[in-house]
Amino acid sequence: MHLPVSLFIGLRYSQSRKGNAFISFMTLFSVAGILLGVMALTIVSSVMNGFEAELKKRILGVIPHLVVHTETENADWQAQLRKQAGVQDITPFLQTEALVQSSRQLTAVMLQGLEPEHLPQFLQQSLVLGNWQTLSEQRYSVMLGRGLAQQLEVYVGQQIRVMLAQGGSYSPLGWMPRQRLFTVAGIIDTGSEVDELIVVTAQQDLARLLPERERKTAWRVSLQEPFQAPLLGTQVASMPNISQVQDWRQSHGKLFAAVAMEKAMMWLMLLLIVAVAAFNIVSALVMMVTEKQAEVAILKTQGMTDRALFLVFAIQGLLNGVIGAVFGVIAGILGSWQLNNLLALTGMQVAGGIELPVLMNLPQIFSIFVSAIGLTLLAVVYPAWRAVKINPAEVLRDE
């Protein structure tokens, strides 16, 4: 098999182990640096992806992705919205802020009125005590988040007082808020901060408690990809008879923005490690060019073009980058796959024995690989350019 001359010579230089041992050490050091940088970037990105996915599931699986308020009962907009890709369900929805009082505690909560037959899937799965059908069968019953139940020190079957600020009235004792006793019918455990805030009841029970002007039903829109809510919300707002559209960013946007910023900064910092390792190739190749000056001069006198000579050293440096990136990706994938087992083996588990969420994203891993190769390409430009600029007459005159 006949290889192009630039590729043949570049591969021969890469495979040669004779000559300056320091050059070999520098080359090995740069390859190992790229390998470790790519591996670390792959593992950390997978953990951050898993963390973000858990937040999406546990928080955005409970709160509405979109809340649509309409001016009339015309449901034409629903038919249009259901045709949009990614729309899972559109259900009636009520939500208000309230105070909840037990015999021991008083705290502010977010009170949601839902239809038990149309609950988000994750919310259905989060119920650890009780039955969702109780909300339809037993009037004025509620489901509490586990954290809220612990804070109020109440259990299933006990009663709590729910008070609304709006719609109160004056009495001989002064201003009195609208209030009602509700029975705790179940406990929800989403594994997130939502557990300390959420109270779920039947929509019709919340409608009875609210003042008449506040009983106007909104609509909860559930999406397959919650991050599409802002774009879809803009489209819904332009439809006729839509008075207001709210998305999840108004309540939890800052949290996810902070996670996105953290991911970007981790990516940047670890990519700098890859960059440092890639530019170590510059040192190794510059020394290689200096050592091979006589051979470069001979090749130029025999008619090798500048472009072919540039490719000789570019191929040699790029090969080192490819080897480091390929083995780094393989090590990163294996490390991500067995990360929790490795942490348990080394005794470095997260407090409480919680497993780290890991989600490998193949397009993201491919972009890490391409970034490492791109940095290597930048690193080989200067040494290869120096080889091209060698003057054969000056070099061979001293031979």
C-alpha positions in Angstrom: 0.0 0.0 0.0 1.5 3.3 -1.1 1.0 6.2 1.3 1.4 9.9 0.4 5.0 10.9 1.1 4.0 13.5 3.8 1.9 10.9 5.6 4.6 8.2 5.3 7.4 10.4 6.7 5.1 11.9 9.4 4.2 8.5 10.7 7.8 7.3 10.6 8.9 10.3 12.7 6.0 9.6 15.2 6.9 5.9 15.5 10.7 6.5 15.9 11.9 6.1 19.5 15.6 6.8 18.7 17.3 10.1 19.3 16.6 12.7 22.0 14.9 11.0 25.0 13.7 14.4 26.2 11.7 14.9 23.0 10.0 11.5 23.6 9.2 12.4 27.1 7.7 15.8 26.1 5.6 14.0 23.5 4.4 11.4 26.0 3.7 14.1 28.5 1.5 16.1 26.0 -0.4 13.0 24.9 -1.1 12.1 28.6 -2.2 15.6 29.3 -4.7 15.6 26.4 -5.9 12.2 27.5 -6.5 13.3 31.1 -8.1 16.6 30.1 -10.5 15.0 27.7 -11.3 12.3 30.2 -12.0 14.8 33.0 -14.1 17.0 30.7 -16.2 14.0 29.6 -16.8 12.8 33.2 -17.6 16.3 34.6 -19.9 17.1 31.7 -21.7 13.8 32.2 -22.2 14.5 35.9 -23.4 18.1 35.2 -25.8 16.7 32.6 -27.1 14.2 35.1 -27.5 16.9 37.8 -29.4 19.2 35.4 -31.6 16.2 34.3 -32.5 15.4 37.9 -33.4 19.1 38.6 -35.6 19.1 35.5 -37.3 15.9 36.5 -37.8 16.7 40.2 -38.6 20.4 40.0 -40.0 20.9 36.5 -41.9 17.6 36.8 -44.1 19.3 39.5 -44.4 23.0 38.7 -46.2 24.0 35.5 -44.1 24.4 32.4 -46.6 27.0 31.0 -49.6 28.6 32.6 -52.1 30.1 30.1 -54.8 32.6 31.2 -57.6 33.2 28.7 -60.1 36.0 28.2 -62.9 33.7 27.1 -63.8 30.0 27.3 -63.0 29.6 23.6 -60.8 26.5 23.3 -59.6 27.0 19.7 -56.1 27.9 21.0 -55.9 24.5 22.7 -56.5 22.7 19.4 -53.7 24.8 17.8 -51.4 24.2 20.7 -51.9 20.4 20.7 -50.6 20.3 17.1 -47.3 21.7 18.3 -44.5 19.2 18.7 -43.6 18.4 22.3 -46.9 19.3 23.9 -47.9 16.5 26.2 -51.1 17.7 27.9 -53.3 20.8 28.6 -55.3 20.6 31.8 -57.3 23.1 34.0 -55.2 24.5 36.7 -55.5 26.8 39.7 -52.7 28.1 41.8 -52.4 30.6 44.6 -50.2 31.5 47.6 -51.6 30.6 51.0 -50.7 30.2 54.6 -50.9 26.7 56.2 -51.3 26.3 59.9 -51.0 23.2 62.0 -51.2 22.9 65.8 -47.5 23.7 66.0 -46.4 25.7 63.0 -47.5 28.3 60.5 -45.9 28.6 57.0 -46.4 30.0 53.5 -47.0 27.6 50.7 -47.9 27.4 47.0 -51.4 25.8 46.8 -52.2 24.0 43.5 -55.6 22.9 42.4 -55.4 20.0 40.0 -57.7 17.4 38.6 -56.6 14.0 39.9 -57.3 12.4 36.5 -54.8 14.7 34.8 -51.7 14.9 37.0 -48.2 15.2 35.6 -46.6 11.7 35.5 -43.7 12.6 37.8 -46.1 14.0 40.4 -48.1 10.8 40.3 -45.0 8.8 40.9 -43.9 11.0 43.7 -46.7 10.1 46.0 -45.3 7.9 48.9 -48.3 7.8 51.2 -52.0 7.9 50.3 -53.9 7.7 47.0 -54.6 10.5 44.4 -58.2 9.4 44.0 -58.8 10.5 47.6 -58.8 14.1 46.3 -61.9 13.4 44.2 -63.6 11.2 46.7 -63.0 13.2 49.9 -63.8 16.9 49.8 -61.2 19.4 51.2 -58.3 16.9 51.3 -54.7 17.8 50.4 -51.4 16.2 49.5 -48.3 17.8 51.2 -44.7 17.7 50.3 -42.6 15.6 52.7 -40.5 18.5 53.8 -43.6 20.6 54.5 -45.3 17.8 56.4 -42.2 17.5 58.6 -42.1 21.2 59.2 -45.8 21.3 60.2 -45.4 18.0 62.1 -48.5 16.5 60.7 -49.3 13.1 59.4 -51.9 11.5 57.1 -55.4 11.8 58.5 -54.7 15.0 60.5 -56.2 18.4 59.7 -54.5 21.6 58.8 -55.9 25.1 58.3 -55.5 26.8 54.9 -55.8 30.6 54.8 -55.9 32.8 51.8 -54.9 36.5 51.9 -57.2 37.6 49.1 -60.9 37.8 49.6 -61.0 38.2 53.3 -63.7 40.0 55.2 -64.1 42.1 58.3 -65.7 40.7 61.5 -66.3 41.9 65.0 -62.9 40.4 65.7 -61.2 42.4 62.9 -60.2 41.4 59.4 -60.4 37.6 58.8 -58.8 35.8 55.9 -60.7 33.2 53.9 -59.9 29.8 55.5 -60.9 26.2 55.7 -59.8 23.0 57.4 -58.3 20.4 55.1 -57.5 16.8 55.8 -54.0 15.5 54.9 -54.6 12.6 52.5 -51.1 11.9 51.4 -47.4 12.8 51.3 -45.4 13.7 48.2 -41.6 13.2 47.9 -40.0 14.8 44.8 -36.5 14.9 46.4 -36.2 18.6 45.8 -36.9 22.0 47.4 -40.4 21.8 46.1 -41.3 19.4 48.9 -41.1 22.3 51.4 -43.5 24.5 49.5 -46.1 22.5 47.6 -49.7 21.7 48.7 -52.0 19.9 46.2 -55.7 19.7 46.4 -58.6 19.1 44.0 -59.3 22.0 41.6 -63.0 22.2 42.6 -62.1 22.4 46.3 -59.6 25.3 45.7 -62.2 27.0 43.5 -64.7 27.0 46.4 -62.2 28.5 48.7 -61.1 31.3 46.4 -63.1 34.5 46.1 -65.3 34.6 43.0 -63.2 37.0 41.1 -60.1 34.7 41.5 -61.9 31.5 40.3 -61.1 32.0 36.7 -59.5 28.8 35.5 -56.1 28.9 34.0 -54.6 26.1 31.9 -51.5 24.1 32.7 -49.4 23.1 29.6 -47.0 20.1 30.1 -44.1 19.8 27.6 -41.8 16.9 26.8 -38.9 19.4 26.9 -39.4 22.1 29.6 -36.6 24.2 28.2 -38.8 24.9 25.1 -41.3 26.7 27.3 -40.1 30.2 26.6 -40.2 29.8 22.8 -43.6 28.1 22.9 -44.9 30.6 25.4 -44.2 33.4 22.9 -46.2 31.6 20.2 -49.1 31.0 22.6 -49.2 34.7 23.7 -49.8 35.7 20.1 -52.9 33.6 19.7 -56.3 35.2 20.0 -58.1 35.4 23.4 -54.9 34.8 25.4 -54.5 37.3 28.2 -51.4 36.1 29.9 -48.8 33.3 29.5 -46.3 32.4 32.3 -43.5 29.9 32.1 -41.4 28.1 34.8 -38.6 30.7 34.5 -40.5 33.1 36.7 -40.2 30.8 39.7 -37.1 28.7 39.0 -35.3 30.5 36.2 -32.5 31.7 38.3 -31.7 28.2 39.6 -31.4 26.7 36.1 -29.5 29.8 34.8 -27.0 29.2 37.7 -26.6 25.6 36.7 -26.0 26.5 33.0 -23.4 29.1 34.1 -21.7 26.5 36.2 -21.6 24.0 33.3 -20.1 26.6 31.0 -17.4 27.6 33.5 -16.5 24.0 34.2 -16.3 23.3 30.5 -14.0 26.3 30.0 -11.7 25.5 32.9 -11.3 21.9 31.9 -10.9 22.8 28.2 -7.9 25.0 29.3 -6.3 21.9 30.7 -6.6 20.3 27.3 -5.2 23.5 25.7 -2.2 23.4 28.0 -1.5 19.8 27.1 -2.1 20.4 23.4 0.4 23.3 23.3 3.0 21.1 25.0 3.1 19.6 21.5 4.6 22.9 20.4 7.7 22.3 22.5 8.1 18.7 21.4 7.7 19.5 17.7 10.0 22.6 17.8 12.8 20.4 19.3 12.0 17.7 16.7 12.3 20.3 13.9 15.6 21.5 15.3 16.9 17.9 15.5 15.7 17.0 12.0 17.1 20.1 10.3 19.6 18.2 8.1 16.9 15.7 7.0 14.5 18.6 6.3 17.2 20.3 4.2 17.8 17.1 2.2 14.1 16.7 1.6 13.8 20.3 0.3 16.9 19.9 -2.0 15.2 16.7 -3.4 12.2 18.8 -4.4 9.7 18.4 -1.5 7.3 21.3 -1.6 6.7 23.6 1.4 3.1 22.3 1.6 4.3 18.7 1.8 6.9 19.5 4.4 4.4 21.4 6.5 2.1 18.3 6.4 4.9 16.1 7.6 5.2 17.8 11.0 1.5 18.7 11.2 0.6 15.0 10.8 3.2 14.0 13.5 1.7 16.5 16.0 -1.9 15.8 15.0 -1.4 12.1 15.5 -0.3 12.7 19.1 -3.5 14.8 19.7 -5.7 12.2 18.1 -4.2 9.4 20.2 -4.7 11.4 23.4 -8.2 12.5 22.5 -9.4 9.0 21.4 -8.1 7.3 24.6 -9.4 10.3 26.7 -12.9 9.8 25.3 -12.8 6.1 25.9 -11.5 6.6 29.4 -14.1 9.3 30.0 -17.0 7.1 28.9 -15.8 4.2 31.0 -15.2 6.5 34.0 -18.6 8.0 33.7 -20.3 4.6 33.4 -18.5 3.2 36.5 -18.2 6.5 38.4 -20.3 5.6 41.4 -18.7 2.2 41.7 -15.2 3.8 41.6 -16.3 6.4 44.2 -17.6 3.6 46.4 -14.4 1.5 45.9 -12.2 4.5 46.9 -14.4 5.5 49.8 -15.2 8.9 48.3 -19.0 8.6 48.1 -21.2 11.6 48.5 -22.5 12.1 52.1 -25.5 9.9 52.8 -24.4 7.3 50.2 -26.2 9.2 47.4 -25.2 8.2 43.9 -24.1 10.9 41.6 -26.5 11.3 38.6 -24.6 10.6 35.3 -26.0 11.3 31.9 -23.7 10.9 28.9 -24.5 13.0 25.9 -22.9 11.6 22.7 -23.0 14.8 20.7 -21.4 16.6 23.6 -18.7 14.0 23.9 -18.1 14.3 20.1 -17.7 18.1 20.5 -15.1 17.5 23.3 -13.2 15.3 20.9 -13.4 17.8 18.1 -12.3 20.6 20.5 -9.2 18.6 21.5 -8.3 18.0 17.9 -8.9 21.6 17.0 -6.6 22.8 19.8 -4.0 20.3 18.6 -4.2 21.7 15.0 -3.6 25.2 16.4 -0.6 23.9 18.3 1.2 22.3 15.3 1.0 25.3 13.0 4.1 27.1 14.4 6.5 24.2 14.5 5.5 23.1 11.0 5.9 26.6 9.8 9.4 26.7 11.3 10.3 23.6 9.3 9.1 25.2 6.1 11.3 28.2 6.7 14.6 26.2 7.1 17.2 27.3 4.5 18.9 24.1 3.0 22.0 26.0 2.0 22.7 27.2 5.5 22.1 23.8 7.1 24.0 21.7 4.6 27.0 24.1 4.5 28.0 23.0 8.0 27.4 19.2 7.4 
